[in-house]
Amino acid sequence: DLPVSLPKKAEFTGTGNPLEKAKEFVNVKCPQCKSPARRETDTMDTFVDSSWYFLRYCSPAEKKMPFEKKSTQKMMPVNQYIGGIEHAVLHLLYARFFTKAIRDLGLVKIDEPVERLLAQGMVIKDGLKMSKSYGNVVSPEEIIEKYGADTARFFMLFSALPEKELDWSDQGVQAAFRFLKKTFELSKDKKISFGKINAKKLSMQDRLVLSKATRTILEVTQRIEKFELNFALSEIMALVNEVHSSTELDKNVKGYATKTIALLLNPFCPHVSESMWKELGQKGFSSLAKWPVADKKLIDVKAETMHELLENTRQDTRKVIELSKISAPKKITFFTAPEWKWKAVEELKKAGISKPDFSLIMKTLFSVPQFREKGKQTEALAKFFMQRISYYNDKVQINELSALNETKKMLEKEFGCEIIVLSADKATPEQVQKASNAQPLKPAIIVE
């Protein structure tokens, strides 16, 4: 007796089949003999519907057929499927069977319903899969009420790759909440603006933040496309920390970086993103705004290299102070690498050496008269490069002397003593031995 219309007054109690209690639907006359009869109330198993429903999505308004052939052929197959491993395996098993059967009937031409599968990992708490039966379920409502939904999202996406197991941590949730508060604070700076940026007039710090913000757009976009969501969030976190720690930033540079953060954060933490967007005085919604496009001209490799030089030098200085056991140094001298060592870097890059092959490095350097004349110094440099050859492949030469002198006051404030920056070529006879340890982007350090 098809088609059968379902009753509009069925009572949904949450238990049992609501159709069984709909007397007008159940008690009917047999369409053949007109005798009193009962309608079957068990409908088809949900797997039957879920095995082809994606085809229906292609033409939901179609009234004569289950799906319209032309639009289905245009839209199928599904580009990306995401689900728990048990559900994904069972669902896709039936979906593949139905798709191939429908193909054999000539209704579609596709062979597979789904192009790519991402089976998401499970949430683990106290060493067990989070489950009601184990009594270790964390209520989302409690997290949302105390920290907001974005905190829960951020923690879960940041803590592990989507396909890996996630260890639940209350401390991790709190850390996520603190970070999002810190991020939102950036948008409350009333001095920032969104005018045109003149890169030629910017300080090294401004150029660095501008470069990092632009590079972050590239990195986050690529990470999202690969479903490496935790790495994408790590990139955003690094940019937030950089903007927070940078003092006296150009107002337009800070505006560019903060606006970029608000947009990149939207797929992960939409509430915080929209709040930042409004606070920044932007129109509409950040979710409807265009995804940021990276202008590669704004990437300043020299500014990034200078920053890396400064950070590595600070760390190395702390280690030297610790090893020397000089708690209150009176003077710290930095010796930057001589020009010929940078020329050696360029020579190795030109030769395309990317693996730690000592004999090949030595052969390449000794083929140049200038390096061959330096004998043991070149040999010592070759040994240093052997362990770091890949590190220097994407590095550009910078004026280390100028970079360290530019940050001299900051270093003096940090270490509480006089800072002297010299080229290793200017070392006194007493300093020559220690100054010879200066390598490209790794100054020699004397603490007195």
Disulfide bonds with the S-S distance in Angstrom:
none
